[in-house]
Amino acid sequence: MGELKIRRRFPNPKDLAQLMKFKKFVWNSRERRLAGAHTIYDLRDIAKRRTPQAPFDYTDGSADQEISITRARQAFEDIEFRPSILRNVSDVDLGWEVLGSRVEMPIGIAPTGFTRMMHTEGEFAGATAAEKAGIPFSLSTMGTRSIEEVAEVAPAGTNWFQLYMWKDRDRSMALIDRAKASGFDALMLTVDVPIAGDRLRDKYNGMKIPPALTPKTVLNALPRPEWWINFLTTDPLKFASLDSWDGTIGELLDSMFDPTVDFEDLKWIKDQWGGKVIVKGVQSVADAKKLAKLGVDAIALSNHGGRQLDRAPVPFHLLPEVKRELKNDCEIFVDTGIMHGADVVAAVANGARFTLIGRAYLYGLMAGGREGVDRSLDILRGQITRTMKLLGVTSLDELEPGHAQILHRMSGQQ
C-alpha cells in the first residue's frame, strides 16, 4: 500500500483573518446571559445563581420527598415519538382555539403565588409576555399584583383569574366580582388545596412573607445584590386577594383555604361567575366525569406541581383514559412537569387541548425579568416547532396518540 502524503503550506493571512472573527460583545448583561440559555434547565441554572435560596426553593421545590414532581417529569421523558416521513413541513401552525378563543401555541402561564419574590417585575412580566405571545396568563389568588393592575398592564391579553375558596366566602365572591369588572376571560378554580402541602424546603429556609432578614439570609444575599436592591427599592409585596400578611407561607395558606368546598359549592361558584370555568387539580377519571356532567368548560389534570399531595397520580398518565371517557364533553388541560416543548407536543397528541407552565415560566422570570419570560416562551416555541416538524405534522389537529407513545416506567408496561 502506498504511503499517504499530505502537502503542507504556510498559512495565508487572508485565511487566518476569516477564522479570527470575534463575536460582537453584548453590553447589556441581562441580554447577554439570556442569550446563552437554550433550554428551560439553562434558565433554571441562571435563576439559581441570581436568586436567594428561599425564593428559589419556593419555586423549585415541592412537597415532602418531592416524588410527585420527579415522576411527572420522568413521565414526559418516557415518551417514544413515532414520526412520519416525506411530509411537507415548511409551515407549521402552533395555534388553535382554547375556550373559544385563538391561542398562538398550546401553552398558558399557570397561576403562581408570591411571584414578585422571585423577581420584582413579577406578574407584570408574565402578563405582558403572555399578551405579546398570544397565550393566556393566569393570575393567582396568591399573586403579588392586584386584579386591576394586571388588567391594566395587559389590556389586550387573555387573562384568567385563579380562585382559592376562602373560609370567608364573601371575600371570595368579592374577588370574582372584581375579576368580572376587570374583564377577565375565565375563572380557574383550584380544588386540590383543602390545606397546604408539607413543603419542607420552605420550612428549612424559614420562608416568611415578607422575607425576614436574618444572618443566614444576609449571607445568602451578598452575592445576589440585584435581587435585594430591587426588593428594597420597589413597592412592598401586596397580594391579589389581601392587603398584607406577616407570617409563614403555610400559616397564610391554612388560614385561607376552605376544606369544606364540595361539588355543590362548585355549582354555586359557576353560577356566580357566569362565564368560562376551568377546574384545576383533577386527579382521577371519576372526578373528571363528574365535572364534565356539571358543565365546566375545562378541567386541568394537575397535582399542583407536586406541591400538595406527594406520590399523587401523574397527570400525564391520567390523560389518555380521561380523554377516552370525556371525549369532547369539555376541554382537557395538563400541567405538572413540563420543561420542554416536546412535553407539550406529547400532551396534545394524547388528548390535551392545552398545557400550563409554572416553574418553566418562573425560571425565566428569575433569570431575567420580562426578557427572561420572553426567552422561556421562545425556547418552548422553538422546541414545539422542531418536534412537530420532525414528527411530520404541520398543525396541532394532526397530532394523535400514535405520534407519542407513553412508556410506563413505573409499572414496567408499554
NUKOLSE-931445 format. One line per 10 residues: their letters; for each residue x, y, z of C-alpha. Coordinates in Angstrom, 2 decimals. Each point is the difference from the previous one (the first is absolute). Layout:
BEGIN
A	X,Y,Z | ...
//
This chain:
BEGIN
MGELKIRRRF	0.00,0.00,0.00 | 1.26,3.48,-0.87 | 0.86,2.43,2.74 | -2.48,2.88,0.41 | 1.73,3.33,-0.54 | -1.52,3.30,1.06 | 1.36,3.22,-1.50 | 0.47,2.78,2.50 | 0.25,3.75,-0.51 | 0.46,3.18,1.96
PNPKDLAQLM	-3.32,1.44,1.17 | -1.39,2.75,-2.17 | -0.70,3.14,2.05 | -3.34,0.41,-1.81 | -1.05,-3.49,1.12 | 0.96,0.81,3.59 | -2.01,3.22,-0.10 | -3.17,-1.97,-0.79 | 0.58,-2.24,3.02 | 0.77,2.86,2.37
KFKKFVWNSR	-3.44,1.65,-0.10 | -1.15,0.59,3.55 | -3.58,0.10,1.11 | -1.19,3.53,0.71 | -0.08,0.68,3.73 | -3.47,0.61,1.45 | 0.17,2.76,2.61 | -3.44,-0.66,1.47 | 0.71,-2.61,2.69 | -3.58,-1.32,0.11
ERRLAGAHTI	-0.12,-0.46,-3.75 | 3.44,-1.63,0.06 | -0.83,-2.63,2.60 | -3.41,-0.83,-1.51 | 1.56,-0.50,-3.42 | 2.02,-2.85,1.47 | -3.13,-1.83,1.19 | -1.25,-2.61,-2.48 | -2.17,-2.15,2.27 | -2.29,0.57,2.98
YDLRDIAKRR	2.62,-1.75,2.13 | 2.54,2.62,-1.14 | -2.38,2.69,1.27 | -0.33,-1.93,3.26 | 3.78,0.04,0.44 | 0.11,3.76,-0.55 | -2.95,0.51,2.35 | 1.71,-1.98,2.76 | 3.12,2.15,-0.25 | -1.92,3.28,0.10
TPQAPFDYTD	-2.76,-0.66,2.56 | 0.32,-0.47,3.77 | -0.52,-3.56,1.15 | -3.38,0.44,1.69 | -1.95,1.42,-2.99 | 1.84,-2.30,-2.42 | -0.84,-3.07,2.09 | -3.61,1.16,0.32 | -0.20,-0.21,-3.81 | 2.21,-3.01,-0.56
GSADQEISIT	-1.20,-2.18,2.84 | -3.14,-2.02,0.59 | -1.55,-1.98,2.87 | 1.51,-2.56,2.36 | 2.53,-2.18,-1.86 | -0.75,1.70,-3.34 | -0.93,-3.32,-1.59 | -3.01,1.35,-1.91 | 1.96,2.58,-1.99 | 2.78,-2.50,-0.72
RARQAFEDIE	-2.51,-2.52,-1.37 | -1.79,2.67,-2.05 | 3.19,1.06,-1.73 | 1.03,-3.61,-0.52 | -3.35,-0.72,-1.65 | 0.70,2.55,-2.71 | 3.52,-1.35,-0.49 | -1.44,-3.51,-0.43 | -1.62,0.85,-3.32 | 0.78,-1.75,-3.23
FRPSILRNVS	-0.66,2.26,-2.97 | -0.95,-1.70,-3.27 | 0.48,2.30,-2.98 | -1.44,-0.12,-3.49 | 2.40,0.70,-2.86 | -0.09,1.86,-3.30 | -2.49,2.62,1.10 | 0.06,3.66,-0.96 | 0.67,1.71,3.32 | 1.22,3.35,-1.27
DVDLGWEVLG	-2.82,1.78,1.85 | -1.22,-1.04,3.45 | -2.95,1.51,1.87 | 0.36,-0.24,3.78 | -3.35,1.60,0.78 | -3.66,-0.93,0.30 | -3.05,0.91,2.07 | -0.12,-0.45,3.77 | -3.21,0.91,1.83 | -1.27,1.58,-3.20
SRVEMPIGIA	2.98,2.32,-0.58 | 3.10,-0.35,-2.13 | 3.30,-0.74,1.78 | 3.27,0.19,-1.91 | 1.37,-3.13,1.65 | -1.53,-2.53,2.39 | 1.72,1.42,3.08 | -1.25,2.37,2.67 | 1.68,1.51,3.02 | -1.29,-1.77,3.09
PTGFTRMMHT	-1.07,1.87,3.13 | 2.96,0.41,2.33 | 0.09,1.53,3.47 | 2.40,2.55,1.49 | 1.38,0.69,-3.48 | 1.72,3.30,0.81 | 2.17,-1.86,2.50 | 1.57,-1.79,-2.96 | 0.63,3.26,-1.88 | -1.29,3.49,0.59
EGEFAGATAA	-1.66,0.13,-3.45 | -2.22,-2.89,1.09 | -3.46,-0.35,-1.55 | 0.53,3.04,-2.22 | 2.77,-1.89,-1.80 | -2.14,-3.13,-0.37 | -3.15,1.80,-1.13 | 1.71,2.20,-2.59 | 2.13,-2.86,-1.34 | -3.13,-2.15,-0.36
EKAGIPFSLS	-1.82,2.85,-1.73 | 2.87,0.37,-2.47 | 0.14,-3.77,-0.61 | -3.76,-0.33,-0.50 | -0.54,-2.42,2.87 | -2.03,0.22,3.26 | 1.38,1.27,3.29 | -1.45,-1.26,3.30 | 0.04,2.26,3.06 | 0.05,-1.87,3.29
TMGTRSIEEV	-2.05,0.86,3.06 | 3.45,0.00,1.63 | 1.49,2.24,-2.69 | 1.92,3.13,0.95 | -1.78,2.39,-2.33 | -3.67,0.84,0.13 | -2.66,-1.06,-2.47 | -0.38,3.58,-1.17 | 3.75,0.54,-0.47 | 0.36,-3.09,-2.19
AEVAPAGTNW	-3.00,1.01,-2.11 | 1.53,3.45,-0.47 | 3.49,-1.16,-0.95 | -1.23,-2.62,-2.52 | -3.32,1.37,-1.31 | 0.12,-1.96,-3.26 | 1.07,-3.25,1.63 | -2.02,-3.09,0.83 | -0.10,0.14,3.79 | -1.37,-2.72,2.28
FQLYMWKDRD	-0.56,0.37,3.74 | 0.82,-2.95,2.23 | -2.12,-0.31,3.13 | 0.62,-1.79,3.27 | -3.18,-0.16,1.99 | 0.50,1.76,3.32 | -1.65,-0.80,3.26 | -1.37,3.53,-0.34 | -2.35,-0.59,-2.94 | -0.92,3.67,-0.34
RSMALIDRAK	3.61,0.91,-0.68 | 0.26,-2.78,-2.59 | -3.07,1.32,-1.78 | 1.41,3.52,0.12 | 3.03,-1.28,-1.94 | -2.29,-1.52,-2.61 | -1.84,3.30,-0.36 | 3.28,1.88,-0.42 | 1.23,-2.45,-2.66 | -3.29,0.39,-1.87
ASGFDALMLT	0.18,3.78,0.18 | 3.59,-0.06,-1.27 | -0.93,-2.08,-3.06 | 1.74,-3.24,0.88 | -0.84,-2.70,-2.54 | -0.32,-3.10,2.21 | -0.12,-1.12,3.61 | 2.37,-2.78,1.04 | -1.08,-1.73,3.21 | 2.80,-1.97,1.67
VDVPIAGDRL	-1.40,-2.97,1.92 | 3.00,-1.95,1.34 | 0.74,2.25,2.99 | -2.22,-0.80,3.01 | 3.20,0.76,1.95 | 3.54,0.89,-1.00 | 2.41,-2.75,-0.97 | 3.03,-0.70,2.17 | 2.63,2.01,-1.85 | 3.13,-0.92,1.89
RDKYNGMKIP	2.40,2.29,-1.82 | -2.04,3.00,1.16 | 0.14,-1.25,3.58 | 3.74,-0.53,-0.10 | 0.51,3.45,-1.52 | -2.30,1.70,2.52 | -1.98,1.42,-2.92 | -2.19,2.91,1.11 | -2.12,2.72,-1.61 | 1.51,2.55,-0.21
PALTPKTVLN	3.52,-1.50,-0.06 | 1.77,0.49,3.32 | 3.60,1.18,0.30 | 2.04,-2.48,2.04 | 3.77,-0.63,0.04 | -0.60,-2.98,-2.30 | -2.07,1.97,-2.54 | 2.48,2.89,0.02 | 2.92,-2.33,-0.71 | -1.99,-1.73,-2.75
ALPRPEWWIN	-0.93,3.34,-1.55 | 3.49,1.52,-0.10 | 0.90,-1.49,-3.40 | -3.47,0.94,-1.34 | -0.20,3.78,0.48 | -2.37,0.65,-2.93 | -2.78,-2.04,1.61 | 0.24,1.86,3.32 | 0.35,3.42,-1.61 | -3.13,-0.66,-2.05
FLTTDPLKFA	-1.87,-1.37,3.01 | 0.91,2.90,2.32 | -0.47,2.85,-2.50 | -3.40,-0.97,-1.47 | -3.45,-0.01,1.58 | -0.58,-2.58,2.76 | -1.51,-3.38,-0.80 | -3.77,0.09,-0.27 | -2.42,-2.64,-1.12 | -2.81,-0.42,-2.48
SLDSWDGTIG	-2.24,-1.09,2.85 | 1.14,1.65,3.23 | 1.78,3.14,1.08 | 2.84,-1.47,2.04 | 1.22,-2.95,2.02 | 2.69,-0.56,2.59 | 0.74,-3.68,0.57 | 1.04,-3.23,-1.67 | -1.40,-1.10,-3.34 | -1.54,-3.10,1.56
ELLDSMFDPT	-1.80,2.11,2.60 | -1.31,2.32,-2.70 | -1.29,-2.82,-2.18 | -1.62,-1.90,2.85 | -1.70,3.18,1.20 | -1.56,0.51,-3.42 | -0.88,-3.36,-1.53 | -3.47,-1.36,0.63 | 0.10,-3.80,0.55 | -3.80,-0.29,-0.28
VDFEDLKWIK	-0.32,0.85,-3.72 | -1.94,-2.66,-1.92 | -1.75,-0.52,-3.36 | -3.05,1.97,1.11 | 2.24,2.97,0.75 | 1.49,-0.35,-3.47 | -3.47,0.27,-1.57 | -0.65,3.15,2.01 | 3.36,1.56,-0.93 | -0.60,-0.81,-3.66
DQWGGKVIVK	-3.36,1.77,0.11 | 1.48,3.00,1.78 | 2.72,0.39,-2.62 | -2.23,-0.50,-3.02 | 2.88,-0.48,-2.45 | 2.61,-2.58,-0.97 | 1.05,-2.25,2.90 | 3.14,-2.14,0.28 | 0.39,-2.44,2.90 | 3.67,-0.60,0.82
GVQSVADAKK	1.35,-2.83,2.14 | -1.95,-2.95,-1.42 | 1.74,-3.30,0.82 | -2.44,-2.78,-0.86 | -2.17,-1.14,-2.88 | -3.06,-0.13,2.27 | 0.35,3.65,1.02 | 0.63,1.03,-3.60 | -3.29,-1.63,-1.02 | -1.90,1.74,2.82
LAKLGVDAIA	1.36,3.37,-1.02 | -0.87,-0.55,-3.65 | -3.59,-0.80,1.03 | -0.11,3.23,1.99 | 0.76,1.87,-3.20 | 3.40,1.51,0.75 | 1.77,1.25,-3.10 | 3.39,-1.58,0.74 | 1.75,-2.16,2.55 | 3.71,0.18,0.75
LSNHGGRQLD	1.62,-3.31,0.89 | 2.49,1.14,2.61 | 1.55,-0.97,3.31 | 0.96,3.63,0.68 | 3.52,-0.47,-1.30 | 0.58,-2.63,2.67 | -0.50,2.66,2.68 | -3.03,-1.50,1.76 | -0.36,-3.80,0.39 | 3.30,-1.73,-0.64
RAPVPFHLLP	-0.21,-3.28,-1.99 | -3.21,1.24,-1.63 | -1.01,-1.30,-3.46 | 2.10,1.20,-2.91 | -2.29,2.33,-2.01 | 1.50,-0.98,-3.34 | -0.64,-3.69,0.73 | -3.67,0.78,0.77 | -0.48,1.86,-3.27 | -0.75,-2.83,-2.48
EVKRELKNDC	-2.68,-1.61,2.18 | -1.61,3.33,0.87 | -0.11,0.87,-3.70 | -1.62,-3.34,-0.84 | -2.69,0.54,2.64 | -0.74,3.67,-0.62 | 0.49,0.06,-3.77 | -0.98,3.59,-0.83 | -2.22,0.72,3.02 | 2.46,2.62,1.24
EIFVDTGIMH	3.53,1.09,-0.77 | 2.87,-1.72,1.77 | 3.06,1.90,1.22 | 3.15,-1.54,1.48 | 2.68,1.40,2.25 | 2.79,-1.20,2.34 | 3.43,-0.93,-1.26 | 0.10,1.85,-3.35 | 3.58,1.09,-0.67 | 0.30,-0.41,-3.79
GADVVAAVAN	-2.07,0.75,-3.06 | -0.03,-3.71,-0.82 | -1.95,-0.53,3.25 | -2.69,2.31,-1.36 | -0.12,-1.86,-3.32 | -0.32,-3.34,1.82 | -2.86,1.35,2.13 | -1.92,1.31,-3.01 | 0.56,-3.26,-1.90 | -1.55,-1.92,2.90
GARFTLIGRA	-3.11,2.15,0.29 | 0.86,3.27,1.75 | -1.41,3.19,-1.44 | 2.34,2.16,1.99 | 2.88,-0.04,2.48 | 1.06,2.26,2.85 | 3.54,0.89,1.05 | 0.99,1.26,3.45 | 3.64,-0.70,0.80 | 1.05,0.27,-3.65
YLYGLMAGGR	-1.33,3.57,0.02 | 1.38,0.90,3.42 | 3.51,-1.20,-0.84 | -0.02,2.45,-2.88 | -1.37,2.75,2.24 | 2.73,-0.54,2.61 | 2.67,-0.20,-2.70 | -0.90,3.31,-1.64 | -3.35,1.59,0.83 | -2.30,0.68,-2.95
EGVDRSLDIL	2.73,-0.84,-2.52 | 0.56,-3.29,1.81 | -3.67,-0.91,-0.33 | 0.19,0.85,-3.70 | 3.04,-2.26,-0.25 | -1.76,-2.92,1.69 | -2.94,0.30,-2.40 | 2.35,0.31,-2.99 | 1.83,-3.16,1.09 | -3.24,-1.97,0.35
RGQITRTMKL	-1.37,1.35,-3.29 | 3.14,-1.07,-1.85 | -0.07,-3.45,1.58 | -3.68,-0.52,-0.86 | 0.60,1.09,-3.59 | 3.03,-2.24,-0.43 | -1.73,-3.03,1.55 | -3.06,0.39,-2.21 | 2.10,0.32,-3.14 | 2.05,-3.06,0.92
LGVTSLDELE	-3.22,-1.92,0.60 | -1.25,1.01,-3.44 | -3.02,2.06,1.12 | -0.88,3.60,-0.80 | -2.85,0.68,2.43 | -1.13,-1.03,3.47 | -3.07,-1.68,-1.49 | 2.25,-2.52,-1.74 | 1.53,-1.23,3.25 | -1.36,-3.32,1.29
PGHAQILHRM	1.00,-2.61,2.61 | 1.97,-1.97,-2.57 | 2.47,2.88,-0.23 | 0.91,-0.10,3.70 | -0.23,-3.34,1.74 | 0.12,0.03,3.79 | 2.49,-2.44,1.51 | -1.07,-0.87,3.55 | 3.31,-0.33,1.81 | -1.55,-0.40,3.47
SGQQ	-2.22,-2.92,-0.97 | 2.46,-1.54,-2.42 | -2.69,0.02,-2.68 | 0.08,1.48,-3.49
//
